[in-house]
Amino acid sequence: MVFNPESVMEQLKGHVKAGFKERMGISGFKADCSLVVPVPDIRLVAREVGKDHAPAMDIRSTGIREARILAPM
């Protein structure tokens, strides 16, 4: 199955955890460019998407923190 960057971002947005942004802000994390998705959930999305270089580069170019973590997986 081929995934485009938009569908991958929608999958990531489906894993957003309520309340994480506030907790991360307490520890000094700047969540401006972040969806605040836990890494185990990013790994789940990575397994579904699989490995393909071209879409990974498109996903990484979104500038979203989780997308940049997901791209090399």
C-alpha positions in Angstrom: 0.0 0.0 0.0 1.3 3.5 -0.9 0.9 6.3 1.6 1.0 9.9 0.8 2.2 12.5 3.3 -1.3 13.8 4.0 -2.6 10.4 5.0 0.4 9.7 7.2 -0.1 13.1 8.9 -3.8 12.2 9.5 -2.7 8.9 11.1 -0.3 10.8 13.4 -3.1 13.3 14.3 -5.2 10.3 15.3 -2.7 9.4 18.0 -2.6 12.9 19.6 -2.9 12.5 23.4 -4.9 15.1 25.3 -3.0 16.9 28.0 0.4 16.0 26.8 1.1 19.5 25.4 0.6 21.1 28.8 2.8 18.5 30.6 5.6 18.9 28.0 5.4 22.7 28.4 6.1 22.3 32.1 9.4 20.5 31.3 10.5 23.3 29.0 9.6 21.6 25.7 8.4 24.0 23.0 5.4 22.3 21.4 4.8 24.9 18.6 5.8 22.5 15.8 4.6 19.3 17.5 1.5 17.2 17.6 2.6 15.7 20.9 2.3 12.0 19.9 4.1 9.5 22.1 7.0 7.7 20.4 5.4 4.2 20.8 2.4 5.5 18.8 4.8 6.9 16.1 6.3 3.5 15.9 2.9 2.0 15.2 2.3 4.4 12.4 5.8 3.6 11.0 5.0 -0.1 10.9 1.8 0.6 9.0 3.5 2.9 6.5 6.5 0.8 5.9 9.8 2.0 4.3 10.0 4.2 1.2 12.5 6.9 0.8 10.5 9.4 -1.4 7.4 9.7 0.9 9.7 9.7 3.9 11.4 12.9 2.6 8.0 14.5 1.9 6.8 13.6 5.4 10.0 15.0 7.0 9.7 18.3 5.1 6.4 19.1 6.9 8.5 20.4 9.9 6.3 18.6 12.4 8.4 17.0 15.2 6.7 13.7 15.0 6.9 13.6 11.2 10.7 14.1 11.5 10.9 11.3 14.0 8.8 9.0 11.8 10.6 9.6 8.5 13.7 7.5 9.2 11.7 4.7 10.8 
